Amino acid sequence: MSWLLPRRRHRSYSYRRVAVGDPSSISQSLLSVVTTDDTADHQGLPVDVFARVFASFLTVDDALRARAVGKAYGAELIDEAFLLRRITSCQQQLPGLIDVERDRGVDPSAPPLPPSLSRFGYLARCAYVIERAAEWRYMATFVRVASACGVAGQLPVVLAAERVEAHIPDKETFHRLPAAMAVYKTLGDLFGCESISPPLQLTEGDQEETDLWVLPSLLLLRLLIGAVHVITALVCLCGAVCIPLEFYFLLVAQTQDHRVWRVLGWLLLCVLTCGLYLQAACSCGWALAWWLHRRTRLVQWYQIGVRRLRVIDGDELWRLRPFIRPIYRPTDPPISCSVPLCRVYPSFSAFALDTLLQLDEVSSRMSVVFDVFVGTPVRYRTLTASWIDEPDISVIDWQDDMMDVRSRIVILLLGGGSVVAAVTLDVGLIIVRTTEVEMGGEMTVDERFPVTVAAVRQLLRRYGLEDKTFGPSS
């Protein structure tokens, strides 16, 4: 019943002892900012020192606020050159994937900017979006997977001024969604928008009344619900114990005839009655849980292609804690998908990658390397539940909405990002698909898909599943 109580947040801090040394040597290692005679009267800091030391540590949002506050030199420091440098800096996390129209507004041969956008406003919005995209760790993976599957178009994808004007008219519009979903909505339909049907654009649907399983946030209500569950469990336990004893006392212990068939008959009647009682108790328990935790609320639904989704947050997160705990972030929230299958994903990133892999254009480019049933031994369950955080490896987890049946897809980016291999782990199955071109005229699977099979063997070997999948090595 630990889920009934509010979970305590443990914060760990790392302190390091500072070595005591010569004060003069320590002072030499510190950054000293000394005002000069010509700036001490009006600014206090030289402009170049402020720009290099202070402004470089600001986010784009804070830098724009500093520009509005620091009228003396804010416009001089936070200018178009600053925004271009910040965009270039963020592109290090997205190398060759996303860019902006750097000539719009300065090159006469380039198309003019929309009337509602200045060049500074366009670059500020682009820098803000790219900075958020760089913080979203799966953004680069999504673009690279789409590119390897041939549905990303020409890289880098460019944030056109018209797109920025339509999707980011102001900051409030961008933050109507969690950060990962807002970035995806801005950039989603740039990936293969001409070849993919339906497109990968995130669109807002209608608000519908939806049944949710919630847990109140108030401690008193949680304790009352916990008390009801405990009392119900005790009543069911007492009934399961007392009914067989009562049958034995009334029908067996006081009977003069102790023939074997009579005792067996009473035992059969006892088992049948207890079974009916337990079935009724389970039904009552389910009805009680439905009454205590079910709520009908007006929920905003979204759509990507043919898949409908909604965000799971607030008092609905309690039932997903073991599933989402390792990776939960409010900026990348869990997702419930109702079409075509009722699934729950621990993050929007996992849902977006799974949606990409389910596209007909992507499935047609991937070949099935093998499809093997290995059962669900301990090592298989370890692979489906363990935390994998390695370069060029991404994980898509999901489970059924009302059942604790967990599945996983391990995505491997191979050959410098030119090949994508997907290892699906679903109820004892291991299915491997790849975009690698099959080598003709070869017999074994290692010879037909050398890059993919070598990487998959290395992955399964760590969990002791290589022999079960490929057979005993010679």
Secondary structure, DSSP 4 states (H G I P E B T S, - for coil): -GGGSPPPPP------PPPP--HHHHHHHS------TTTTTTTSS-HHHIIIIIGGGS-HHHHHHHHHH-TTTHHHHSSHHHHHHHHHHHTTTSTTTEEE-TTTTT-TTSPPPPTT--HHHHHHHHHHHHHHHHHSHHHHHHHHHHHHTT-S-SSSEEE-HHHHHHH-SSHHHHTTS-HHHHHHHHHGGGSSTTT-SS---EEEEEEEEEEEE---SSHHHHHHHHHHHHHHHHHHHHHHHHHHHHHHIIIIIT-S---HHHHHHHHHHHHHHHHHHHHHHHHHHHHHHHHHHEEEEEEEEEEETTEEEEE--GGGGGGGHHHHTTT-BTTB--EEEEESS-EEESSHHHHHHHHHHTSHHHHTT-EEEEEEE----HHHHHHHHS---BTTEEEEEEEESSS--EEEEEEEEEGGGTEEEEEEEETTEEEEEE-SPPPTT--SHHHHSHHHHHHHHHHHHTTT-HHHHH----
